[in-house]
Amino acid sequence: MTDTITNYRDRHDIVRRANETRLIRIVAENHPIGKPELMKLTGLSRPTVDLIVDGFLEKGVIKPIGMSEGRPGRKATLFELDANAGFGLGFDLGGSKLAGAIANIAGEILAEEIEPTAKPAGPRTVAQMVDMAKRLCEKTNIDLERISQVTVGTPGIMNEAGELSLGENVDQLEGVHLQRILAKMLDAEVVVENDVNVAALGEFFHGTAMGINNFALLQIGTGIGCGIFLDGKLIRGHRGGAGETAFLPLFGDPSDPKAIANGLLESVAGSKGIVREFAKQSGEEITVKEICQRAKSGDQIAMKLVDDVSKYWGYACASLSAIVDPEIIILSGGIGCNPIFLEKVRVVANSLLPYTITIKQSKLENRAGVIGAASFSAERVRDKMIGRTII
């Protein structure tokens, strides 16, 4: 009998939370809005809408802003999300740069900063993030104490002990308990997430993947990785390493221990591999951006290398499509957003499968990570205010 009651309560709680989440997101996207419109858009009964709205008002998540006008019949009280009821802070930590942003619970980005990552990293990077948090709060006139949620996107994955692993692209962070240290210094809940997953969140909330529940974000820069959304949920995998496409054994030298350690695909299709191959063929060491400019100007070595790299990425996209079946694949990152690659990657990928793969480039470009981190933090703050957690 107890089990039956418990199961019933569990089901009731799940339904209640789903209704609350659906309604708050409708308010966020359609405010100002009244109860009649909420009933129409959600399909919920008047008593259910009344109960949820009263709860939101009590918790300070929404606020009344007036009455409806210009419509026949009784006037309805209009509500909107109280955007400044809570704030989230996000960081995108990379080997060369640190970006930070603050968002309110409506998902609006209020301020952003970007600067070179402190060298050497490790403890200096944590202090750098704390200083940036203070500056962002000063810019937005928000007390640092009001920041209750922080999300950090960084290369690598978190192990069971809460330590970073596979994070070689950021100096001296391997094995650092970044979450615990930053939480203590900022007195806030901290989530440390793979940087590509955070960029995928950015595309989901504000970018190319808005309104799309099944997509893959292939980020290509210093490293290569993939953030995967299926049925509107971020996929992390057994040990948090889902989407580590750098390790796809498609190209590269399998007899090279360093290539195995950092990823076979990344060894030839990431920035270091591209620069190394161009230097090997031309005797010059220049940046990937310069290589792309040379290719546009007709440099034969650069043109051949761009074609080869596009082939590598095209094979990766075809592999992702076959395994994950996303609606779209988004190319992102400092290299992935270079327009010279897009059409070439599309041609290669679509030549490998009997169906068409939709491949687009990121609208947010190198801002996807920091926007995703700040937006995720703000959404967690908002959802904690209504009594649930997300993703």
KETI-832947 format. One record per residue (C-alpha): residue number from 0; x, y, z. Coordinates in nm, 3 decimals. Example, Ala and Ser with C-alpha at 12.3 -4.5 7.8 and 13.67 -1.06 7.14 Angstrom:
<pts>
seq:0&x:1.230&y:-0.450&z:0.780
seq:1&x:1.367&y:-0.106&z:0.714
</pts>
This chain:
<pts>
seq:0&x:0.000&y:0.000&z:0.000
seq:1&x:0.283&y:0.237&z:0.091
seq:2&x:0.457&y:0.166&z:-0.241
seq:3&x:0.136&y:0.247&z:-0.428
seq:4&x:0.097&y:0.578&z:-0.245
seq:5&x:0.466&y:0.662&z:-0.298
seq:6&x:0.446&y:0.583&z:-0.669
seq:7&x:0.134&y:0.795&z:-0.703
seq:8&x:0.303&y:1.084&z:-0.525
seq:9&x:0.611&y:1.047&z:-0.743
seq:10&x:0.400&y:1.056&z:-1.060
seq:11&x:0.205&y:1.355&z:-0.929
seq:12&x:0.531&y:1.537&z:-0.849
seq:13&x:0.671&y:1.468&z:-1.196
seq:14&x:0.356&y:1.603&z:-1.361
seq:15&x:0.354&y:1.910&z:-1.136
seq:16&x:0.716&y:1.990&z:-1.213
seq:17&x:0.664&y:1.941&z:-1.587
seq:18&x:0.366&y:2.178&z:-1.577
seq:19&x:0.565&y:2.438&z:-1.382
seq:20&x:0.856&y:2.420&z:-1.622
seq:21&x:0.633&y:2.450&z:-1.926
seq:22&x:0.442&y:2.744&z:-1.781
seq:23&x:0.746&y:2.942&z:-1.664
seq:24&x:0.911&y:2.908&z:-2.003
seq:25&x:0.594&y:3.031&z:-2.174
seq:26&x:0.592&y:3.332&z:-1.942
seq:27&x:0.960&y:3.396&z:-2.017
seq:28&x:0.903&y:3.380&z:-2.393
seq:29&x:0.561&y:3.551&z:-2.417
seq:30&x:0.541&y:3.811&z:-2.140
seq:31&x:0.338&y:4.008&z:-2.059
seq:32&x:0.078&y:3.734&z:-2.046
seq:33&x:-0.243&y:3.664&z:-1.853
seq:34&x:-0.393&y:3.347&z:-1.713
seq:35&x:-0.641&y:3.296&z:-2.004
seq:36&x:-0.353&y:3.293&z:-2.253
seq:37&x:-0.151&y:3.062&z:-2.027
seq:38&x:-0.443&y:2.819&z:-2.017
seq:39&x:-0.467&y:2.831&z:-2.396
seq:40&x:-0.094&y:2.777&z:-2.458
seq:41&x:-0.046&y:2.506&z:-2.195
seq:42&x:-0.379&y:2.326&z:-2.216
seq:43&x:-0.393&y:2.332&z:-1.836
seq:44&x:-0.711&y:2.391&z:-1.636
seq:45&x:-0.784&y:2.720&z:-1.460
seq:46&x:-0.732&y:2.574&z:-1.110
seq:47&x:-0.393&y:2.430&z:-1.214
seq:48&x:-0.280&y:2.760&z:-1.371
seq:49&x:-0.404&y:2.950&z:-1.063
seq:50&x:-0.206&y:2.720&z:-0.832
seq:51&x:0.117&y:2.745&z:-1.033
seq:52&x:0.095&y:3.123&z:-1.085
seq:53&x:0.025&y:3.180&z:-0.714
seq:54&x:0.332&y:2.970&z:-0.630
seq:55&x:0.549&y:3.168&z:-0.870
seq:56&x:0.425&y:3.497&z:-0.726
seq:57&x:0.502&y:3.377&z:-0.375
seq:58&x:0.855&y:3.276&z:-0.476
seq:59&x:0.916&y:3.604&z:-0.661
seq:60&x:0.977&y:3.442&z:-0.999
seq:61&x:0.705&y:3.641&z:-1.176
seq:62&x:0.533&y:3.971&z:-1.101
seq:63&x:0.203&y:4.139&z:-1.204
seq:64&x:0.250&y:4.440&z:-1.431
seq:65&x:-0.106&y:4.557&z:-1.507
seq:66&x:-0.431&y:4.456&z:-1.675
seq:67&x:-0.508&y:4.347&z:-2.030
seq:68&x:-0.660&y:4.617&z:-2.254
seq:69&x:-0.844&y:4.638&z:-2.582
seq:70&x:-1.016&y:4.300&z:-2.554
seq:71&x:-1.386&y:4.226&z:-2.498
seq:72&x:-1.489&y:4.065&z:-2.170
seq:73&x:-1.327&y:4.074&z:-1.830
seq:74&x:-0.980&y:4.218&z:-1.802
seq:75&x:-0.704&y:3.981&z:-1.697
seq:76&x:-0.400&y:4.050&z:-1.480
seq:77&x:-0.083&y:4.038&z:-1.687
seq:78&x:0.237&y:3.878&z:-1.559
seq:79&x:0.601&y:3.882&z:-1.661
seq:80&x:0.914&y:3.709&z:-1.545
seq:81&x:1.092&y:3.911&z:-1.276
seq:82&x:1.418&y:3.901&z:-1.466
seq:83&x:1.621&y:4.054&z:-1.185
seq:84&x:1.503&y:3.808&z:-0.922
seq:85&x:1.820&y:3.606&z:-0.976
seq:86&x:2.145&y:3.597&z:-1.170
seq:87&x:2.387&y:3.339&z:-1.302
seq:88&x:2.757&y:3.368&z:-1.382
seq:89&x:2.938&y:3.174&z:-1.651
seq:90&x:3.300&y:3.125&z:-1.760
seq:91&x:3.451&y:2.976&z:-2.073
seq:92&x:3.806&y:2.875&z:-1.985
seq:93&x:4.041&y:2.789&z:-2.269
seq:94&x:4.411&y:2.749&z:-2.322
seq:95&x:4.447&y:3.101&z:-2.463
seq:96&x:4.151&y:3.301&z:-2.330
seq:97&x:3.908&y:3.333&z:-2.042
seq:98&x:3.560&y:3.472&z:-2.109
seq:99&x:3.299&y:3.555&z:-1.846
seq:100&x:2.936&y:3.671&z:-1.853
seq:101&x:2.640&y:3.742&z:-1.625
seq:102&x:2.281&y:3.656&z:-1.721
seq:103&x:1.952&y:3.720&z:-1.545
seq:104&x:1.684&y:3.452&z:-1.500
seq:105&x:1.518&y:3.565&z:-1.824
seq:106&x:1.833&y:3.447&z:-2.002
seq:107&x:1.944&y:3.798&z:-2.099
seq:108&x:2.321&y:3.843&z:-2.115
seq:109&x:2.391&y:4.156&z:-1.910
seq:110&x:2.769&y:4.185&z:-1.943
seq:111&x:3.064&y:4.000&z:-2.095
seq:112&x:3.441&y:4.012&z:-2.064
seq:113&x:3.726&y:3.831&z:-2.234
seq:114&x:4.101&y:3.833&z:-2.168
seq:115&x:4.405&y:3.607&z:-2.213
seq:116&x:4.420&y:3.312&z:-1.975
seq:117&x:4.668&y:3.369&z:-1.691
seq:118&x:4.999&y:3.187&z:-1.738
seq:119&x:5.082&y:2.951&z:-1.586
seq:120&x:4.725&y:2.841&z:-1.519
seq:121&x:4.614&y:2.643&z:-1.214
seq:122&x:4.567&y:2.866&z:-0.904
seq:123&x:4.628&y:3.183&z:-1.107
seq:124&x:4.333&y:3.099&z:-1.328
seq:125&x:4.100&y:3.061&z:-1.030
seq:126&x:4.208&y:3.402&z:-0.897
seq:127&x:4.157&y:3.544&z:-1.245
seq:128&x:3.799&y:3.414&z:-1.256
seq:129&x:3.722&y:3.565&z:-0.914
seq:130&x:3.857&y:3.904&z:-1.028
seq:131&x:3.654&y:3.886&z:-1.348
seq:132&x:3.339&y:3.798&z:-1.151
seq:133&x:3.387&y:4.109&z:-0.938
seq:134&x:3.433&y:4.330&z:-1.245
seq:135&x:3.124&y:4.188&z:-1.415
seq:136&x:2.919&y:4.254&z:-1.102
seq:137&x:3.049&y:4.611&z:-1.088
seq:138&x:2.952&y:4.666&z:-1.453
seq:139&x:2.595&y:4.548&z:-1.388
seq:140&x:2.553&y:4.696&z:-1.038
seq:141&x:2.487&y:4.350&z:-0.898
seq:142&x:2.620&y:4.252&z:-0.558
seq:143&x:2.853&y:3.953&z:-0.586
seq:144&x:2.656&y:3.791&z:-0.303
seq:145&x:2.353&y:3.769&z:-0.537
seq:146&x:2.541&y:3.530&z:-0.766
seq:147&x:2.427&y:3.192&z:-0.638
seq:148&x:2.519&y:2.979&z:-0.939
seq:149&x:2.839&y:2.962&z:-1.145
seq:150&x:2.912&y:2.740&z:-1.446
seq:151&x:3.262&y:2.690&z:-1.585
seq:152&x:3.322&y:2.539&z:-1.926
seq:153&x:3.672&y:2.395&z:-1.957
seq:154&x:3.850&y:2.138&z:-2.175
seq:155&x:3.845&y:1.784&z:-2.043
seq:156&x:3.599&y:1.598&z:-1.822
seq:157&x:3.531&y:1.578&z:-1.449
seq:158&x:3.621&y:1.248&z:-1.285
seq:159&x:3.430&y:1.092&z:-0.994
seq:160&x:3.648&y:1.276&z:-0.743
seq:161&x:3.551&y:1.611&z:-0.896
seq:162&x:3.893&y:1.661&z:-1.054
seq:163&x:3.964&y:1.761&z:-1.413
seq:164&x:4.108&y:1.501&z:-1.648
seq:165&x:4.195&y:1.508&z:-2.019
seq:166&x:4.234&y:1.886&z:-1.984
seq:167&x:4.580&y:1.923&z:-2.135
seq:168&x:4.483&y:2.230&z:-2.341
seq:169&x:4.473&y:2.440&z:-2.020
seq:170&x:4.811&y:2.443&z:-1.848
seq:171&x:4.835&y:2.300&z:-1.493
seq:172&x:4.464&y:2.223&z:-1.448
seq:173&x:4.496&y:1.845&z:-1.479
seq:174&x:4.383&y:1.697&z:-1.147
seq:175&x:4.276&y:2.034&z:-1.000
seq:176&x:3.949&y:2.031&z:-0.800
seq:177&x:3.830&y:2.348&z:-0.974
seq:178&x:3.469&y:2.311&z:-0.858
seq:179&x:3.547&y:2.297&z:-0.487
seq:180&x:3.806&y:2.578&z:-0.496
seq:181&x:3.590&y:2.821&z:-0.694
seq:182&x:3.278&y:2.745&z:-0.487
seq:183&x:3.467&y:2.838&z:-0.171
seq:184&x:3.606&y:3.160&z:-0.317
seq:185&x:3.276&y:3.281&z:-0.467
seq:186&x:3.046&y:3.132&z:-0.202
seq:187&x:2.821&y:2.990&z:-0.472
seq:188&x:2.720&y:2.658&z:-0.622
seq:189&x:2.962&y:2.577&z:-0.902
seq:190&x:2.920&y:2.340&z:-1.195
seq:191&x:3.228&y:2.250&z:-1.399
seq:192&x:3.133&y:2.119&z:-1.741
seq:193&x:3.315&y:2.024&z:-2.057
seq:194&x:3.365&y:2.338&z:-2.266
seq:195&x:3.207&y:2.194&z:-2.578
seq:196&x:2.898&y:2.085&z:-2.385
seq:197&x:2.869&y:2.440&z:-2.254
seq:198&x:2.900&y:2.577&z:-2.610
seq:199&x:2.620&y:2.340&z:-2.714
seq:200&x:2.408&y:2.489&z:-2.435
seq:201&x:2.481&y:2.832&z:-2.578
seq:202&x:2.358&y:2.727&z:-2.920
seq:203&x:2.052&y:2.565&z:-2.760
seq:204&x:1.956&y:2.875&z:-2.561
seq:205&x:2.058&y:3.155&z:-2.798
seq:206&x:2.214&y:3.026&z:-3.120
seq:207&x:2.175&y:2.809&z:-3.428
seq:208&x:2.003&y:2.527&z:-3.235
seq:209&x:1.723&y:2.737&z:-3.080
seq:210&x:1.401&y:2.534&z:-3.102
seq:211&x:1.591&y:2.217&z:-3.203
seq:212&x:1.599&y:1.924&z:-2.960
seq:213&x:1.835&y:1.694&z:-3.151
seq:214&x:2.166&y:1.837&z:-3.268
seq:215&x:2.542&y:1.798&z:-3.244
seq:216&x:2.790&y:2.082&z:-3.206
seq:217&x:3.132&y:2.000&z:-3.352
seq:218&x:3.378&y:2.250&z:-3.207
seq:219&x:3.714&y:2.281&z:-3.378
seq:220&x:3.995&y:2.496&z:-3.248
seq:221&x:4.301&y:2.411&z:-3.039
seq:222&x:4.116&y:2.088&z:-2.964
seq:223&x:3.822&y:1.903&z:-3.118
seq:224&x:3.509&y:1.800&z:-2.933
seq:225&x:3.136&y:1.758&z:-2.972
seq:226&x:2.836&y:1.856&z:-2.761
seq:227&x:2.533&y:1.634&z:-2.823
seq:228&x:2.166&y:1.711&z:-2.750
seq:229&x:1.909&y:1.433&z:-2.784
seq:230&x:1.541&y:1.494&z:-2.710
seq:231&x:1.631&y:1.831&z:-2.559
seq:232&x:1.884&y:1.686&z:-2.314
seq:233&x:2.260&y:1.719&z:-2.305
seq:234&x:2.425&y:1.376&z:-2.335
seq:235&x:2.727&y:1.324&z:-2.108
seq:236&x:2.787&y:0.948&z:-2.118
seq:237&x:2.912&y:0.704&z:-1.854
seq:238&x:3.215&y:0.910&z:-1.742
seq:239&x:3.121&y:1.250&z:-1.883
seq:240&x:3.316&y:1.191&z:-2.203
seq:241&x:3.035&y:1.166&z:-2.460
seq:242&x:3.127&y:1.359&z:-2.774
seq:243&x:3.506&y:1.334&z:-2.740
seq:244&x:3.537&y:1.323&z:-3.119
seq:245&x:3.908&y:1.408&z:-3.096
seq:246&x:3.958&y:1.036&z:-3.029
seq:247&x:3.775&y:0.913&z:-3.339
seq:248&x:4.024&y:0.670&z:-3.501
seq:249&x:3.951&y:0.789&z:-3.855
seq:250&x:4.281&y:0.957&z:-3.944
seq:251&x:4.620&y:1.021&z:-3.786
seq:252&x:4.906&y:0.789&z:-3.695
seq:253&x:4.794&y:0.511&z:-3.455
seq:254&x:5.158&y:0.425&z:-3.384
seq:255&x:5.218&y:0.774&z:-3.236
seq:256&x:5.157&y:0.764&z:-2.856
seq:257&x:5.109&y:1.142&z:-2.842
seq:258&x:4.844&y:1.126&z:-3.114
seq:259&x:4.666&y:0.849&z:-2.922
seq:260&x:4.683&y:1.050&z:-2.597
seq:261&x:4.545&y:1.372&z:-2.745
seq:262&x:4.320&y:1.214&z:-3.007
seq:263&x:4.394&y:1.074&z:-3.351
seq:264&x:4.148&y:1.302&z:-3.528
seq:265&x:4.270&y:1.606&z:-3.336
seq:266&x:4.631&y:1.525&z:-3.429
seq:267&x:4.557&y:1.604&z:-3.794
seq:268&x:4.239&y:1.815&z:-3.789
seq:269&x:4.297&y:2.042&z:-3.486
seq:270&x:4.489&y:2.368&z:-3.506
seq:271&x:4.823&y:2.224&z:-3.394
seq:272&x:4.803&y:1.944&z:-3.651
seq:273&x:4.708&y:2.184&z:-3.930
seq:274&x:4.992&y:2.424&z:-3.848
seq:275&x:5.238&y:2.136&z:-3.818
seq:276&x:5.140&y:1.988&z:-4.154
seq:277&x:5.165&y:2.323&z:-4.333
seq:278&x:5.511&y:2.383&z:-4.183
seq:279&x:5.618&y:2.033&z:-4.290
seq:280&x:5.517&y:2.097&z:-4.652
seq:281&x:5.611&y:2.465&z:-4.688
seq:282&x:5.885&y:2.526&z:-4.432
seq:283&x:5.678&y:2.810&z:-4.281
seq:284&x:5.499&y:2.810&z:-3.946
seq:285&x:5.192&y:3.034&z:-3.968
seq:286&x:4.849&y:3.034&z:-3.803
seq:287&x:4.545&y:2.845&z:-3.930
seq:288&x:4.382&y:3.180&z:-4.010
seq:289&x:4.679&y:3.271&z:-4.228
seq:290&x:4.670&y:2.929&z:-4.393
seq:291&x:4.305&y:2.988&z:-4.485
seq:292&x:4.390&y:3.331&z:-4.624
seq:293&x:4.668&y:3.174&z:-4.832
seq:294&x:4.420&y:2.916&z:-4.963
seq:295&x:4.181&y:3.193&z:-5.072
seq:296&x:4.471&y:3.359&z:-5.255
seq:297&x:4.549&y:3.042&z:-5.449
seq:298&x:4.841&y:2.898&z:-5.253
seq:299&x:4.851&y:2.534&z:-5.366
seq:300&x:4.982&y:2.389&z:-5.039
seq:301&x:4.724&y:2.580&z:-4.835
seq:302&x:4.441&y:2.486&z:-5.073
seq:303&x:4.532&y:2.116&z:-5.054
seq:304&x:4.552&y:2.131&z:-4.675
seq:305&x:4.211&y:2.302&z:-4.647
seq:306&x:4.065&y:2.025&z:-4.867
seq:307&x:4.227&y:1.757&z:-4.651
seq:308&x:4.103&y:1.910&z:-4.326
seq:309&x:3.754&y:1.947&z:-4.471
seq:310&x:3.767&y:1.578&z:-4.555
seq:311&x:3.859&y:1.490&z:-4.195
seq:312&x:3.575&y:1.699&z:-4.057
seq:313&x:3.333&y:1.565&z:-4.318
seq:314&x:3.408&y:1.209&z:-4.208
seq:315&x:3.355&y:1.312&z:-3.845
seq:316&x:3.017&y:1.468&z:-3.933
seq:317&x:2.909&y:1.155&z:-4.122
seq:318&x:3.011&y:0.939&z:-3.824
seq:319&x:2.811&y:1.160&z:-3.586
seq:320&x:2.509&y:1.149&z:-3.813
seq:321&x:2.517&y:0.770&z:-3.839
seq:322&x:2.544&y:0.723&z:-3.462
seq:323&x:2.342&y:1.012&z:-3.315
seq:324&x:2.098&y:1.105&z:-3.597
seq:325&x:2.088&y:1.479&z:-3.521
seq:326&x:1.859&y:1.720&z:-3.702
seq:327&x:2.157&y:1.947&z:-3.763
seq:328&x:2.532&y:1.945&z:-3.703
seq:329&x:2.680&y:2.283&z:-3.609
seq:330&x:3.043&y:2.371&z:-3.680
seq:331&x:3.187&y:2.597&z:-3.412
seq:332&x:3.518&y:2.711&z:-3.264
seq:333&x:3.792&y:2.940&z:-3.386
seq:334&x:3.860&y:2.722&z:-3.689
seq:335&x:3.521&y:2.556&z:-3.738
seq:336&x:3.355&y:2.895&z:-3.792
seq:337&x:3.587&y:2.988&z:-4.079
seq:338&x:3.355&y:3.003&z:-4.384
seq:339&x:3.617&y:2.847&z:-4.614
seq:340&x:3.538&y:2.503&z:-4.468
seq:341&x:3.157&y:2.488&z:-4.453
seq:342&x:3.062&y:2.393&z:-4.808
seq:343&x:3.358&y:2.157&z:-4.845
seq:344&x:3.260&y:1.973&z:-4.525
seq:345&x:2.899&y:1.949&z:-4.644
seq:346&x:3.006&y:1.796&z:-4.975
seq:347&x:3.230&y:1.536&z:-4.811
seq:348&x:2.982&y:1.440&z:-4.538
seq:349&x:2.689&y:1.406&z:-4.776
seq:350&x:2.895&y:1.192&z:-5.014
seq:351&x:2.936&y:0.929&z:-4.745
seq:352&x:2.572&y:0.860&z:-4.653
seq:353&x:2.254&y:0.779&z:-4.847
seq:354&x:2.065&y:1.072&z:-4.688
seq:355&x:2.126&y:1.445&z:-4.652
seq:356&x:2.301&y:1.585&z:-4.346
seq:357&x:2.221&y:1.945&z:-4.254
seq:358&x:2.542&y:2.119&z:-4.150
seq:359&x:2.549&y:2.483&z:-4.040
seq:360&x:2.798&y:2.714&z:-3.872
seq:361&x:2.752&y:2.868&z:-3.530
seq:362&x:2.578&y:3.204&z:-3.504
seq:363&x:2.753&y:3.270&z:-3.174
seq:364&x:3.102&y:3.174&z:-3.295
seq:365&x:3.355&y:3.204&z:-3.012
seq:366&x:3.089&y:3.342&z:-2.773
seq:367&x:2.891&y:3.017&z:-2.762
seq:368&x:3.076&y:2.881&z:-2.460
seq:369&x:3.045&y:3.182&z:-2.232
seq:370&x:2.684&y:3.246&z:-2.333
seq:371&x:2.602&y:2.881&z:-2.269
seq:372&x:2.770&y:2.888&z:-1.928
seq:373&x:2.594&y:3.205&z:-1.814
seq:374&x:2.257&y:3.097&z:-1.955
seq:375&x:2.282&y:2.755&z:-1.792
seq:376&x:2.361&y:2.918&z:-1.457
seq:377&x:2.066&y:3.155&z:-1.491
seq:378&x:1.833&y:2.871&z:-1.584
seq:379&x:1.947&y:2.672&z:-1.281
seq:380&x:1.881&y:2.972&z:-1.057
seq:381&x:1.535&y:3.015&z:-1.204
seq:382&x:1.449&y:2.648&z:-1.179
seq:383&x:1.574&y:2.628&z:-0.821
seq:384&x:1.342&y:2.918&z:-0.743
seq:385&x:1.048&y:2.709&z:-0.862
seq:386&x:1.177&y:2.401&z:-0.683
seq:387&x:1.341&y:2.184&z:-0.946
seq:388&x:1.669&y:2.131&z:-1.130
seq:389&x:1.747&y:2.099&z:-1.501
seq:390&x:1.961&y:1.897&z:-1.737
</pts>
